[in-house]
Amino acid sequence: MEKDHKLTPFYTKLLEYANSNTVSHDVPGHKLGQVHNDMMDYAGNKMYKLDANAPRGLDNLNRPTGVIMEAADLMADAFGAEKAYFLTGGTTMGILAMIMSTCRAKEKIILPRNVHKSAINALILSGAIPIFVKPYIDQELGIANHITFEDVKKAILDNPDAKAVFVINPTYFGVTSNLKKIVDFAHARDMMVIVDEAHGSHFPFSAQLPIGAMEAGADMSSCSLHKTVGSLTQSSILITQGALVDHIRLRSTINMIQSTSPSSLLLSSLDVARKTIYFEGPIQIPKLIEMARKTRAEIDLIPGLRSIGKADFLKKKAFNYDETKIIVKVSDLGITGFDVYKELFDEHHIQLELAETHLILAVLSIGTKQKDLDALVVALRAVSEKIMPMGLEPIQPKIKYIFPEAYTRPREAYHAPKKYVPLNQAVDEIAAESVMIYPPGIPIVIPGELISQDILDDLDFYQRSGSVILSDTEGGYIKIIDKEYWEKWSELYEDE
Ligand SMILES: Cc1ncc(COP(=O)(O)O)c(C=O)c1O
């Protein structure tokens, strides 16, 4: 039966509750906005009225049978999936749930090395063995990007016992691999395909975008609707189709990592965002792509700057590109993306999504207005006018992107005895923690990998360029495996 996407079952019921003046003798303690605070002065207490916990009639996210189930069914329908799960812990949580419910300890999973840190954490929690596929290294832009079908095919043929293939659709930079071809090849060998669509939630709503995971035939995908569709930050979904998905295991994994007090604000924001993108996406996305194309053309007229678009990526073995991203190469001006990122914020009140050494990235959505793009062009022109007269030398690619060799499974390294050493004494040691640059949150080294001088050089370069380095250990130290104790310890403890 055709679904009525005008309906918002969860939000409608929540609104009814908020307007019902029910006396709250339950949690949350703000008592539906009766405890005044500073934030209420700005946001009003209506936001608090919508922040209910689990009153009668609002269903239970751990086992939905009412309005959450109805809202999730509409979500699944909008995404061409069979089933949808609402998540309040972002796609981080979706990735944990997908990998943990698919791989048991010591089972293999094929995945790109430049996965988000949540996938690495899922390897630690599940105990799975990663088979990494090297992503395309774009030396011109200094980034690790997509994977190619040929490389995934080789990994599948070399590891016929792998349980699943994990694909990013699209990468942080908007580039996709030939997902359908990967799915067909993996399915023919009984491997599941699970997809990180943190940046691809809008794909199913316009034929002008790359295809979404469900259309490509993948088994599971997690989508950050909060990133590109317009729900509140942290609200994501996990969508599935086909007979390979074990829903009992998936549900119990989700419930293991989901709060028992999921935010009704986040859940209702998913419900209403789905309605909007379902009706508005097909109309607004083509207009947005046109606006983005025009903006790229204007940026290309600015001395020292160059927009990087679909044609550029297609030349670099990409399968497709999400044109709602604007990437600008800035390093020919002699300054880094980090410099431009800071300048745009400090001097022009523009917050970008990401900077890398050679580029900046702006993420657009159907909420982007023409005036916002005009402001970006004006600011970039001002940067060029300020820097060009200095006659600086273009910045040459410096990052080596030599991915470390794995010595042991991430889970084993995570649990092994450890010690802390200064970074400059860590060469040839085995990492016991992930070290990453944020954003995008992709680890330079993960637990179980050998630390080489090249890795330390890359890290040093990022540090000096002012990037945020995330790791457990601070102050120039790194957590490594204590090899001496590890040997004795391994005799006593057989890790799963
Ligand atoms: C490629 C990728 N995957 C997963 C995530 C995690 O998504 P979320 O922020 O919704 O938890 C991110 C976040 O930036 C990401 O860039």
The ligand as an SDF file (V2000), in Angstrom:
LIG
                    3D

 16 16  0  0  0  0  0  0  0  0999 V2000
   32.5330    9.3230    6.7910 C   0  0  0  0  0  0  0  0  0  0  0  0
   31.8500    9.4480    8.1250 C   0  0  0  0  0  0  0  0  0  0  0  0
   31.2660    8.3710    8.6480 N   0  0  0  0  0  0  0  0  0  0  0  0
   30.6200    8.4340    9.8370 C   0  0  0  0  0  0  0  0  0  0  0  0
   30.5370    9.6020   10.5460 C   0  0  0  0  0  0  0  0  0  0  0  0
   29.8170    9.6180   11.8640 C   0  0  0  0  0  0  0  0  0  0  0  0
   28.5730   10.2290   11.7110 O   0  0  0  0  0  0  0  0  0  0  0  0
   27.8190   10.9490   12.9200 P   0  0  0  0  0  0  0  0  0  0  0  0
   28.4590   12.2810   13.1080 O   0  0  0  0  0  0  0  0  0  0  0  0
   26.4040   11.0300   12.4430 O   0  0  0  0  0  0  0  0  0  0  0  0
   27.9480   10.0930   14.1210 O   0  0  0  0  0  0  0  0  0  0  0  0
   31.1460   10.7590   10.0260 C   0  0  0  0  0  0  0  0  0  0  0  0
   31.0940   12.0240   10.7740 C   0  0  0  0  0  0  0  0  0  0  0  0
   31.6790   13.0010   10.4460 O   0  0  0  0  0  0  0  0  0  0  0  0
   31.8250   10.6780    8.7830 C   0  0  0  0  0  0  0  0  0  0  0  0
   32.4320   11.7410    8.2600 O   0  0  0  0  0  0  0  0  0  0  0  0
  1  2  1  0
  2  3  1  0
  2 15  2  0
  3  4  2  0
  4  5  1  0
  5  6  1  0
  5 12  2  0
  6  7  1  0
  7  8  1  0
  8  9  2  0
  8 10  1  0
  8 11  1  0
 12 13  1  0
 12 15  1  0
 13 14  2  0
 15 16  1  0
M  END
$$$$
